[in-house]
Structures are given as structure tokens and as C-alpha cells.
Amino acid sequence: FISAADERFGPITIIRQKGKPIKKIPWTAFKLKPKAWLRVVDIREILADPHGIQQSWSSSETPTIYSVLPAYETLLRAWTIKRNDPKYTLYHSALDAGFEKFDKYYSKFDLKPSYILAMFVHPNYKLLWTDTNWGGADAQKEEIAKGNKNAKNWQEEARKVVETAVRYDSDF
């Protein structure tokens, strides 16, 4: 298209400045070299991960709150793999910025038990997902040994959220 566009359509733009010659910018000025196209492909691969997750959340007929935590963790794993892959070295700063933004919002889930409750009431998740994917007592001990004084037993935290929400009050 680019090579034929100049001939077929003329310049993509014309710059006119007072007292200066007219400058015609051809379409071919915007042609990407093969190396640049490889970068476009890399960036597309990086952005495909959050795009797929966003698409899974955009259901208008089915509530999707139960899938938020698993989707976030899927994105974290995918970007961690890319961050560790030498192919994506050029994009480390962008991925790091993505992780920073990711952490900002992911940490807020601790304050919102609705995400855990949504998974708990979903017939395919219940607490199986948190038991399989979140660290329990052993992971908490490992984190404390590494110096994280605020390490939590996330499996126990999920159970507390559910128990608090479904607690039976005999005085009611």
C-alpha cells in the first residue's frame, strides 16, 4: 500500500510555512523498516495479555467479578514470563511500569472481600482456587524468613472473609 499510495494519492500531508518552500511529506516517509515491524509484533504480544483479560470482563450478560482475581494473576504470570525473556529486554521499563500500576490496584483487593466472595459462590471456584493459587502457612513462613514482616497466610485470609460473610447470627 505505502509504495503505491504516493503515486495514487499524492503526499499524505503538505506543510506550508510563511516564507519557506512547501514541503510535501510522502506516504513512504512513514514506512516501517523490518526491525521496527518486529518491535510492533513484540508490543502486540505484550498488550495481548491485558487485552484478552479485558475482553473476558466485558460480558454484558454474565457477571464476571468472580474472574477478576484469577485474571489479574494470569496477567502477572504472563508479564513475569515476558519480563524474564531476553526477547523483551527492550520493553523492561514499560513492563516494570505495568507491574507498578498492577501492584497499586492489586493491593486494593485486600480491602474488598467481594472478589473472594464472588469466587466462593461460583460453582467452579469455591475456595479451591485460593487453596491452589495462594500461599498458605508454609508460604507465610517463607516470606517471614525473607524479611516480610507483613506476610499473610492468604488461604486463611480467604476463609476468614467467607466465614465472616456467611456467619449465622442466632439473635437475628
VOLONU-739558 format. One record per atom (N, C-alpha, C): residue number from 1; atom name; z, y, x; residue in one letter. Coordinates in nm, 3 decimals. Layout:
# VOLONU-739558
- NUM:CA:Z:Y:X:A
...
***
This chain:
# VOLONU-739558
- 1:N:0.000:-0.119:0.082:F
- 1:CA:0.000:0.000:0.000:F
- 1:C:0.000:0.125:0.087:F
- 2:N:0.090:0.131:0.185:I
- 2:CA:0.105:0.251:0.268:I
- 2:C:-0.027:0.288:0.336:I
- 3:N:-0.092:0.188:0.394:S
- 3:CA:-0.214:0.219:0.468:S
- 3:C:-0.325:0.269:0.376:S
- 4:N:-0.329:0.225:0.254:A
- 4:CA:-0.432:0.270:0.161:A
- 4:C:-0.391:0.396:0.085:A
- 5:N:-0.262:0.425:0.080:A
- 5:CA:-0.213:0.537:-0.001:A
- 5:C:-0.261:0.672:0.050:A
- 6:N:-0.264:0.690:0.182:D
- 6:CA:-0.310:0.818:0.236:D
- 6:C:-0.453:0.847:0.191:D
- 7:N:-0.536:0.746:0.200:E
- 7:CA:-0.678:0.764:0.163:E
- 7:C:-0.692:0.783:0.012:E
- 8:N:-0.616:0.708:-0.063:R
- 8:CA:-0.631:0.709:-0.208:R
- 8:C:-0.564:0.830:-0.274:R
- 9:N:-0.444:0.864:-0.229:F
- 9:CA:-0.365:0.968:-0.297:F
- 9:C:-0.351:1.098:-0.218:F
- 10:N:-0.387:1.094:-0.093:G
- 10:CA:-0.365:1.213:-0.009:G
- 10:C:-0.222:1.212:0.043:G
- 11:N:-0.177:1.321:0.102:P
- 11:CA:-0.043:1.324:0.159:P
- 11:C:0.065:1.310:0.052:P
- 12:N:0.177:1.252:0.092:I
- 12:CA:0.289:1.234:-0.002:I
- 12:C:0.353:1.369:-0.034:I
- 13:N:0.350:1.460:0.063:T
- 13:CA:0.405:1.594:0.040:T
- 13:C:0.336:1.694:0.133:T
- 14:N:0.339:1.817:0.092:I
- 14:CA:0.284:1.926:0.173:I
- 14:C:0.394:2.029:0.191:I
- 15:N:0.418:2.068:0.316:I
- 15:CA:0.521:2.167:0.346:I
- 15:C:0.452:2.299:0.376:I
- 16:N:0.490:2.401:0.300:R
- 16:CA:0.434:2.535:0.321:R
- 16:C:0.548:2.629:0.358:R
- 17:N:0.537:2.690:0.473:Q
- 17:CA:0.636:2.788:0.516:Q
- 17:C:0.562:2.917:0.549:Q
- 18:N:0.619:3.026:0.508:K
- 18:CA:0.556:3.157:0.529:K
- 18:C:0.529:3.181:0.678:K
- 19:N:0.406:3.214:0.710:G
- 19:CA:0.369:3.246:0.847:G
- 19:C:0.344:3.124:0.934:G
- 20:N:0.353:3.005:0.880:K
- 20:CA:0.330:2.883:0.959:K
- 20:C:0.217:2.804:0.895:K
- 21:N:0.152:2.720:0.976:P
- 21:CA:0.044:2.639:0.919:P
- 21:C:0.098:2.537:0.819:P
- 22:N:0.017:2.500:0.723:I
- 22:CA:0.054:2.398:0.623:I
- 22:C:0.067:2.265:0.695:I
- 23:N:0.175:2.195:0.662:K
- 23:CA:0.199:2.064:0.723:K
- 23:C:0.187:1.957:0.614:K
- 24:N:0.095:1.865:0.634:K
- 24:CA:0.074:1.756:0.537:K
- 24:C:0.140:1.630:0.592:K
- 25:N:0.231:1.576:0.512:I
- 25:CA:0.304:1.455:0.552:I
- 25:C:0.235:1.335:0.487:I
- 26:N:0.177:1.247:0.568:P
- 26:CA:0.109:1.130:0.511:P
- 26:C:0.209:1.021:0.470:P
- 27:N:0.163:0.935:0.384:W
- 27:CA:0.243:0.820:0.341:W
- 27:C:0.281:0.734:0.461:W
- 28:N:0.192:0.721:0.555:T
- 28:CA:0.217:0.633:0.671:T
- 28:C:0.334:0.682:0.755:T
- 29:N:0.377:0.807:0.740:A
- 29:CA:0.494:0.856:0.813:A
- 29:C:0.620:0.782:0.770:A
- 30:N:0.618:0.721:0.653:F
- 30:CA:0.734:0.652:0.600:F
- 30:C:0.725:0.500:0.615:F
- 31:N:0.625:0.455:0.689:K
- 31:CA:0.607:0.312:0.708:K
- 31:C:0.716:0.258:0.802:K
- 32:N:0.784:0.153:0.758:L
- 32:CA:0.889:0.092:0.841:L
- 32:C:0.827:-0.006:0.940:L
- 33:N:0.883:-0.004:1.059:K
- 33:CA:0.841:-0.100:1.161:K
- 33:C:0.907:-0.234:1.132:K
- 34:N:0.854:-0.342:1.188:P
- 34:CA:0.912:-0.475:1.160:P
- 34:C:1.063:-0.483:1.186:P
- 35:N:1.110:-0.421:1.294:K
- 35:CA:1.254:-0.424:1.324:K
- 35:C:1.335:-0.355:1.215:K
- 36:N:1.282:-0.245:1.163:A
- 36:CA:1.350:-0.174:1.055:A
- 36:C:1.355:-0.259:0.929:A
- 37:N:1.248:-0.334:0.902:W
- 37:CA:1.246:-0.423:0.785:W
- 37:C:1.352:-0.532:0.798:W
- 38:N:1.375:-0.580:0.920:L
- 38:CA:1.480:-0.680:0.941:L
- 38:C:1.617:-0.621:0.905:L
- 39:N:1.636:-0.495:0.937:R
- 39:CA:1.762:-0.429:0.900:R
- 39:C:1.775:-0.417:0.749:R
- 40:N:1.666:-0.387:0.683:V
- 40:CA:1.667:-0.378:0.537:V
- 40:C:1.708:-0.513:0.478:V
- 41:N:1.654:-0.620:0.534:V
- 41:CA:1.689:-0.755:0.487:V
- 41:C:1.837:-0.784:0.511:V
- 42:N:1.888:-0.748:0.628:D
- 42:CA:2.031:-0.768:0.658:D
- 42:C:2.119:-0.693:0.558:D
- 43:N:2.086:-0.569:0.535:I
- 43:CA:2.166:-0.487:0.443:I
- 43:C:2.158:-0.543:0.302:I
- 44:N:2.041:-0.589:0.264:R
- 44:CA:2.027:-0.652:0.132:R
- 44:C:2.117:-0.774:0.120:R
- 45:N:2.125:-0.854:0.228:E
- 45:CA:2.212:-0.972:0.227:E
- 45:C:2.359:-0.933:0.215:E
- 46:N:2.399:-0.827:0.283:I
- 46:CA:2.538:-0.780:0.274:I
- 46:C:2.569:-0.731:0.133:I
- 47:N:2.478:-0.654:0.077:L
- 47:CA:2.502:-0.597:-0.057:L
- 47:C:2.483:-0.698:-0.169:L
- 48:N:2.419:-0.809:-0.141:A
- 48:CA:2.400:-0.912:-0.244:A
- 48:C:2.534:-0.970:-0.289:A
- 49:N:2.632:-0.975:-0.198:D
- 49:CA:2.763:-1.032:-0.233:D
- 49:C:2.833:-0.949:-0.342:D
- 50:N:2.857:-0.820:-0.322:P
- 50:CA:2.922:-0.744:-0.430:P
- 50:C:2.833:-0.728:-0.553:P
- 51:N:2.702:-0.726:-0.534:H
- 51:CA:2.612:-0.715:-0.649:H
- 51:C:2.627:-0.836:-0.742:H
- 52:N:2.630:-0.954:-0.683:G
- 52:CA:2.644:-1.075:-0.764:G
- 52:C:2.775:-1.076:-0.841:G
- 53:N:2.880:-1.030:-0.777:I
- 53:CA:3.011:-1.026:-0.843:I
- 53:C:3.009:-0.924:-0.956:I
- 54:N:2.954:-0.807:-0.929:Q
- 54:CA:2.945:-0.705:-1.033:Q
- 54:C:2.867:-0.757:-1.153:Q
- 55:N:2.760:-0.829:-1.128:Q
- 55:CA:2.681:-0.885:-1.237:Q
- 55:C:2.762:-0.986:-1.318:Q
- 56:N:2.845:-1.063:-1.251:S
- 56:CA:2.926:-1.162:-1.325:S
- 56:C:3.029:-1.094:-1.413:S
- 57:N:3.070:-0.973:-1.379:W
- 57:CA:3.168:-0.899:-1.459:W
- 57:C:3.104:-0.820:-1.572:W
- 58:N:2.975:-0.810:-1.575:S
- 58:CA:2.912:-0.722:-1.672:S
- 58:C:2.877:-0.792:-1.803:S
- 59:N:2.944:-0.900:-1.831:S
- 59:CA:2.919:-0.971:-1.957:S
- 59:C:2.968:-0.887:-2.074:S
- 60:N:2.885:-0.871:-2.173:S
- 60:CA:2.926:-0.790:-2.288:S
- 60:C:2.983:-0.877:-2.401:S
- 61:N:2.968:-1.007:-2.391:E
- 61:CA:3.013:-1.094:-2.499:E
- 61:C:3.140:-1.172:-2.464:E
- 62:N:3.166:-1.190:-2.336:T
- 62:CA:3.278:-1.272:-2.294:T
- 62:C:3.372:-1.192:-2.206:T
- 63:N:3.501:-1.191:-2.236:P
- 63:CA:3.594:-1.121:-2.147:P
- 63:C:3.589:-1.186:-2.007:P
- 64:N:3.596:-1.105:-1.904:T
- 64:CA:3.582:-1.158:-1.769:T
- 64:C:3.700:-1.126:-1.678:T
- 65:N:3.809:-1.076:-1.733:I
- 65:CA:3.922:-1.035:-1.648:I
- 65:C:3.978:-1.154:-1.568:I
- 66:N:3.968:-1.274:-1.623:Y
- 66:CA:4.019:-1.391:-1.552:Y
- 66:C:3.945:-1.416:-1.421:Y
- 67:N:3.823:-1.363:-1.407:S
- 67:CA:3.744:-1.390:-1.288:S
- 67:C:3.759:-1.285:-1.179:S
- 68:N:3.837:-1.181:-1.204:V
- 68:CA:3.846:-1.070:-1.108:V
- 68:C:3.907:-1.116:-0.975:V
- 69:N:4.022:-1.179:-0.977:L
- 69:CA:4.086:-1.222:-0.852:L
- 69:C:4.000:-1.323:-0.775:L
- 70:N:3.950:-1.428:-0.840:P
- 70:CA:3.862:-1.519:-0.766:P
- 70:C:3.738:-1.450:-0.710:P
- 71:N:3.682:-1.357:-0.785:A
- 71:CA:3.562:-1.287:-0.739:A
- 71:C:3.594:-1.199:-0.617:A
- 72:N:3.705:-1.128:-0.622:Y
- 72:CA:3.745:-1.046:-0.508:Y
- 72:C:3.763:-1.133:-0.383:Y
- 73:N:3.826:-1.246:-0.400:E
- 73:CA:3.849:-1.332:-0.284:E
- 73:C:3.720:-1.396:-0.235:E
- 74:N:3.628:-1.423:-0.325:T
- 74:CA:3.495:-1.473:-0.285:T
- 74:C:3.424:-1.368:-0.201:T
- 75:N:3.431:-1.243:-0.244:L
- 75:CA:3.370:-1.134:-0.167:L
- 75:C:3.437:-1.120:-0.031:L
- 76:N:3.567:-1.128:-0.027:L
- 76:CA:3.639:-1.119:0.100:L
- 76:C:3.594:-1.227:0.197:L
- 77:N:3.582:-1.351:0.148:R
- 77:CA:3.537:-1.461:0.234:R
- 77:C:3.393:-1.439:0.282:R
- 78:N:3.306:-1.398:0.191:A
- 78:CA:3.165:-1.377:0.228:A
- 78:C:3.151:-1.268:0.333:A
- 79:N:3.222:-1.157:0.315:W
- 79:CA:3.212:-1.048:0.412:W
- 79:C:3.282:-1.082:0.543:W
- 80:N:3.387:-1.163:0.538:T
- 80:CA:3.453:-1.206:0.661:T
- 80:C:3.358:-1.292:0.743:T
- 81:N:3.286:-1.381:0.676:I
- 81:CA:3.187:-1.464:0.746:I
- 81:C:3.080:-1.374:0.809:I
- 82:N:3.033:-1.276:0.734:K
- 82:CA:2.931:-1.185:0.788:K
- 82:C:2.989:-1.101:0.902:K
- 83:N:3.113:-1.058:0.889:R
- 83:CA:3.178:-0.976:0.993:R
- 83:C:3.189:-1.054:1.123:R
- 84:N:3.206:-1.184:1.114:N
- 84:CA:3.220:-1.269:1.233:N
- 84:C:3.086:-1.321:1.286:N
- 85:N:2.979:-1.296:1.214:D
- 85:CA:2.846:-1.344:1.253:D
- 85:C:2.780:-1.239:1.344:D
- 86:N:2.740:-1.278:1.465:P
- 86:CA:2.676:-1.181:1.558:P
- 86:C:2.552:-1.113:1.499:P
- 87:N:2.488:-1.177:1.404:K
- 87:CA:2.370:-1.117:1.340:K
- 87:C:2.403:-0.982:1.276:K
- 88:N:2.528:-0.965:1.231:Y
- 88:CA:2.568:-0.845:1.158:Y
- 88:C:2.650:-0.747:1.244:Y
- 89:N:2.644:-0.761:1.375:T
- 89:CA:2.720:-0.673:1.465:T
- 89:C:2.691:-0.526:1.438:T
- 90:N:2.567:-0.495:1.414:L
- 90:CA:2.525:-0.357:1.388:L
- 90:C:2.596:-0.297:1.266:L
- 91:N:2.642:-0.382:1.176:Y
- 91:CA:2.699:-0.337:1.049:Y
- 91:C:2.851:-0.348:1.044:Y
- 92:N:2.916:-0.375:1.158:H
- 92:CA:3.061:-0.392:1.159:H
- 92:C:3.135:-0.271:1.102:H
- 93:N:3.094:-0.151:1.140:S
- 93:CA:3.166:-0.034:1.089:S
- 93:C:3.152:-0.022:0.938:S
- 94:N:3.036:-0.055:0.886:A
- 94:CA:3.017:-0.050:0.740:A
- 94:C:3.100:-0.159:0.672:A
- 95:N:3.100:-0.278:0.729:L
- 95:CA:3.181:-0.386:0.672:L
- 95:C:3.330:-0.352:0.680:L
- 96:N:3.372:-0.293:0.792:D
- 96:CA:3.512:-0.253:0.806:D
- 96:C:3.550:-0.149:0.701:D
- 97:N:3.461:-0.055:0.676:A
- 97:CA:3.486:0.045:0.571:A
- 97:C:3.495:-0.023:0.435:A
- 98:N:3.411:-0.125:0.414:G
- 98:CA:3.417:-0.202:0.289:G
- 98:C:3.549:-0.275:0.275:G
- 99:N:3.596:-0.336:0.385:F
- 99:CA:3.726:-0.405:0.383:F
- 99:C:3.840:-0.307:0.353:F
- 100:N:3.830:-0.187:0.411:E
- 100:CA:3.933:-0.086:0.388:E
- 100:C:3.940:-0.049:0.240:E
- 101:N:3.825:-0.027:0.180:K
- 101:CA:3.820:0.006:0.036:K
- 101:C:3.867:-0.114:-0.047:K
- 102:N:3.824:-0.231:-0.006:F
- 102:CA:3.862:-0.355:-0.071:F
- 102:C:4.015:-0.368:-0.073:F
- 103:N:4.079:-0.348:0.044:D
- 103:CA:4.224:-0.361:0.053:D
- 103:C:4.296:-0.260:-0.036:D
- 104:N:4.240:-0.140:-0.044:K
- 104:CA:4.301:-0.036:-0.127:K
- 104:C:4.318:-0.083:-0.272:K
- 105:N:4.214:-0.144:-0.324:Y
- 105:CA:4.219:-0.188:-0.464:Y
- 105:C:4.282:-0.326:-0.480:Y
- 106:N:4.261:-0.413:-0.385:Y
- 106:CA:4.317:-0.548:-0.395:Y
- 106:C:4.469:-0.543:-0.397:Y
- 107:N:4.527:-0.454:-0.317:S
- 107:CA:4.673:-0.444:-0.313:S
- 107:C:4.731:-0.397:-0.447:S
- 108:N:4.652:-0.331:-0.529:K
- 108:CA:4.700:-0.284:-0.659:K
- 108:C:4.714:-0.398:-0.761:K
- 109:N:4.652:-0.513:-0.731:F
- 109:CA:4.666:-0.626:-0.822:F
- 109:C:4.811:-0.673:-0.832:F
- 110:N:4.888:-0.651:-0.726:D
- 110:CA:5.029:-0.691:-0.730:D
- 110:C:5.104:-0.621:-0.843:D
- 111:N:5.056:-0.505:-0.881:L
- 111:CA:5.122:-0.425:-0.985:L
- 111:C:5.068:-0.456:-1.125:L
- 112:N:4.967:-0.540:-1.132:K
- 112:CA:4.901:-0.569:-1.260:K
- 112:C:4.905:-0.718:-1.291:K
- 113:N:5.009:-0.765:-1.356:P
- 113:CA:5.020:-0.909:-1.386:P
- 113:C:4.913:-0.959:-1.483:P
- 114:N:4.843:-0.869:-1.549:S
- 114:CA:4.743:-0.911:-1.647:S
- 114:C:4.635:-0.999:-1.585:S
- 115:N:4.603:-0.980:-1.458:Y
- 115:CA:4.499:-1.061:-1.394:Y
- 115:C:4.545:-1.206:-1.379:Y
- 116:N:4.670:-1.224:-1.340:I
- 116:CA:4.724:-1.360:-1.327:I
- 116:C:4.738:-1.423:-1.465:I
- 117:N:4.784:-1.346:-1.562:L
- 117:CA:4.799:-1.399:-1.697:L
- 117:C:4.664:-1.438:-1.757:L
- 118:N:4.561:-1.360:-1.730:A
- 118:CA:4.428:-1.392:-1.781:A
- 118:C:4.380:-1.525:-1.724:A
- 119:N:4.409:-1.549:-1.597:M
- 119:CA:4.371:-1.679:-1.538:M
- 119:C:4.456:-1.791:-1.598:M
- 120:N:4.583:-1.762:-1.621:F
- 120:CA:4.673:-1.864:-1.674:F
- 120:C:4.629:-1.912:-1.812:F
- 121:N:4.583:-1.823:-1.897:V
- 121:CA:4.542:-1.863:-2.032:V
- 121:C:4.399:-1.918:-2.035:V
- 122:N:4.325:-1.902:-1.926:H
- 122:CA:4.189:-1.957:-1.921:H
- 122:C:4.199:-2.109:-1.902:H
- 123:N:4.131:-2.189:-1.984:P
- 123:CA:4.147:-2.334:-1.978:P
- 123:C:4.105:-2.397:-1.845:P
- 124:N:4.016:-2.334:-1.770:N
- 124:CA:3.973:-2.394:-1.643:N
- 124:C:4.057:-2.350:-1.523:N
- 125:N:4.136:-2.246:-1.538:Y
- 125:CA:4.211:-2.196:-1.423:Y
- 125:C:4.358:-2.236:-1.427:Y
- 126:N:4.428:-2.192:-1.532:K
- 126:CA:4.574:-2.209:-1.539:K
- 126:C:4.634:-2.159:-1.408:K
- 127:N:4.729:-2.230:-1.350:L
- 127:CA:4.784:-2.192:-1.220:L
- 127:C:4.720:-2.272:-1.106:L
- 128:N:4.625:-2.357:-1.141:L
- 128:CA:4.558:-2.438:-1.039:L
- 128:C:4.490:-2.350:-0.934:L
- 129:N:4.427:-2.242:-0.978:W
- 129:CA:4.356:-2.156:-0.883:W
- 129:C:4.453:-2.093:-0.783:W
- 130:N:4.565:-2.040:-0.833:T
- 130:CA:4.660:-1.977:-0.741:T
- 130:C:4.722:-2.083:-0.650:T
- 131:N:4.749:-2.202:-0.701:D
- 131:CA:4.805:-2.308:-0.618:D
- 131:C:4.708:-2.350:-0.508:D
- 132:N:4.579:-2.347:-0.538:T
- 132:CA:4.477:-2.390:-0.442:T
- 132:C:4.441:-2.281:-0.342:T
- 133:N:4.440:-2.156:-0.386:N
- 133:CA:4.386:-2.048:-0.304:N
- 133:C:4.489:-1.952:-0.245:N
- 134:N:4.608:-1.951:-0.295:W
- 134:CA:4.709:-1.858:-0.244:W
- 134:C:4.814:-1.934:-0.167:W
- 135:N:4.867:-1.868:-0.067:G
- 135:CA:4.968:-1.931:0.016:G
- 135:C:5.100:-1.949:-0.057:G
- 136:N:5.164:-2.058:-0.026:G
- 136:CA:5.295:-2.086:-0.082:G
- 136:C:5.404:-2.061:0.020:G
- 137:N:5.508:-2.142:0.015:A
- 137:CA:5.624:-2.124:0.104:A
- 137:C:5.585:-2.139:0.251:A
- 138:N:5.499:-2.236:0.283:D
- 138:CA:5.458:-2.255:0.423:D
- 138:C:5.382:-2.135:0.477:D
- 139:N:5.290:-2.082:0.396:A
- 139:CA:5.213:-1.964:0.438:A
- 139:C:5.305:-1.844:0.455:A
- 140:N:5.405:-1.834:0.369:Q
- 140:CA:5.501:-1.724:0.379:Q
- 140:C:5.577:-1.733:0.511:Q
- 141:N:5.622:-1.853:0.546:K
- 141:CA:5.694:-1.872:0.673:K
- 141:C:5.605:-1.837:0.792:K
- 142:N:5.479:-1.877:0.787:E
- 142:CA:5.385:-1.844:0.895:E
- 142:C:5.367:-1.693:0.910:E
- 143:N:5.354:-1.625:0.797:E
- 143:CA:5.337:-1.480:0.801:E
- 143:C:5.462:-1.411:0.856:E
- 144:N:5.578:-1.459:0.817:I
- 144:CA:5.703:-1.402:0.868:I
- 144:C:5.713:-1.424:1.019:I
- 145:N:5.676:-1.543:1.064:A
- 145:CA:5.677:-1.574:1.207:A
- 145:C:5.581:-1.484:1.285:A
- 146:N:5.472:-1.440:1.221:K
- 146:CA:5.375:-1.350:1.284:K
- 146:C:5.422:-1.205:1.281:K
- 147:N:5.536:-1.180:1.216:G
- 147:CA:5.590:-1.045:1.213:G
- 147:C:5.574:-0.972:1.082:G
- 148:N:5.517:-1.035:0.980:N
- 148:CA:5.502:-0.972:0.849:N
- 148:C:5.631:-0.992:0.770:N
- 149:N:5.717:-0.891:0.773:K
- 149:CA:5.847:-0.899:0.705:K
- 149:C:5.833:-0.900:0.553:K
- 150:N:5.719:-0.853:0.504:N
- 150:CA:5.697:-0.844:0.359:N
- 150:C:5.616:-0.960:0.303:N
- 151:N:5.602:-1.066:0.381:A
- 151:CA:5.524:-1.181:0.336:A
- 151:C:5.584:-1.238:0.208:A
- 152:N:5.496:-1.282:0.120:K
- 152:CA:5.541:-1.338:-0.008:K
- 152:C:5.489:-1.479:-0.025:K
- 153:N:5.560:-1.555:-0.103:N
- 153:CA:5.514:-1.685:-0.150:N
- 153:C:5.433:-1.654:-0.276:N
- 154:N:5.301:-1.641:-0.260:W
- 154:CA:5.218:-1.594:-0.370:W
- 154:C:5.211:-1.694:-0.485:W
- 155:N:5.225:-1.821:-0.455:Q
- 155:CA:5.227:-1.920:-0.564:Q
- 155:C:5.350:-1.898:-0.651:Q
- 156:N:5.464:-1.872:-0.587:E
- 156:CA:5.587:-1.846:-0.662:E
- 156:C:5.577:-1.714:-0.738:E
- 157:N:5.515:-1.614:-0.677:E
- 157:CA:5.496:-1.485:-0.746:E
- 157:C:5.413:-1.504:-0.873:E
- 158:N:5.308:-1.584:-0.866:A
- 158:CA:5.224:-1.608:-0.983:A
- 158:C:5.304:-1.679:-1.092:A
- 159:N:5.385:-1.775:-1.053:R
- 159:CA:5.468:-1.847:-1.151:R
- 159:C:5.568:-1.751:-1.218:R
- 160:N:5.627:-1.661:-1.141:K
- 160:CA:5.722:-1.564:-1.197:K
- 160:C:5.653:-1.475:-1.301:K
- 161:N:5.531:-1.433:-1.271:V
- 161:CA:5.456:-1.349:-1.365:V
- 161:C:5.438:-1.423:-1.497:V
- 162:N:5.397:-1.549:-1.488:V
- 162:CA:5.373:-1.628:-1.610:V
- 162:C:5.504:-1.653:-1.683:V
- 163:N:5.609:-1.692:-1.611:E
- 163:CA:5.739:-1.720:-1.675:E
- 163:C:5.794:-1.596:-1.744:E
- 164:N:5.779:-1.480:-1.681:T
- 164:CA:5.827:-1.356:-1.741:T
- 164:C:5.750:-1.325:-1.870:T
- 165:N:5.621:-1.347:-1.867:A
- 165:CA:5.536:-1.315:-1.983:A
- 165:C:5.557:-1.410:-2.100:A
- 166:N:5.585:-1.535:-2.073:V
- 166:CA:5.595:-1.633:-2.181:V
- 166:C:5.739:-1.674:-2.211:V
- 167:N:5.834:-1.599:-2.156:R
- 167:CA:5.976:-1.630:-2.177:R
- 167:C:6.008:-1.625:-2.326:R
- 168:N:6.083:-1.720:-2.371:Y
- 168:CA:6.125:-1.728:-2.511:Y
- 168:C:6.258:-1.655:-2.527:Y
- 169:N:6.263:-1.564:-2.620:D
- 169:CA:6.386:-1.491:-2.646:D
- 169:C:6.443:-1.542:-2.777:D
- 170:N:6.556:-1.613:-2.770:S
- 170:CA:6.614:-1.675:-2.888:S
- 170:C:6.673:-1.571:-2.985:S
- 171:N:6.698:-1.450:-2.937:D
- 171:CA:6.753:-1.345:-3.025:D
- 171:C:6.644:-1.276:-3.106:D
- 172:N:6.523:-1.307:-3.080:F
- 172:CA:6.412:-1.238:-3.146:F
- 172:C:6.384:-1.293:-3.281:F
***
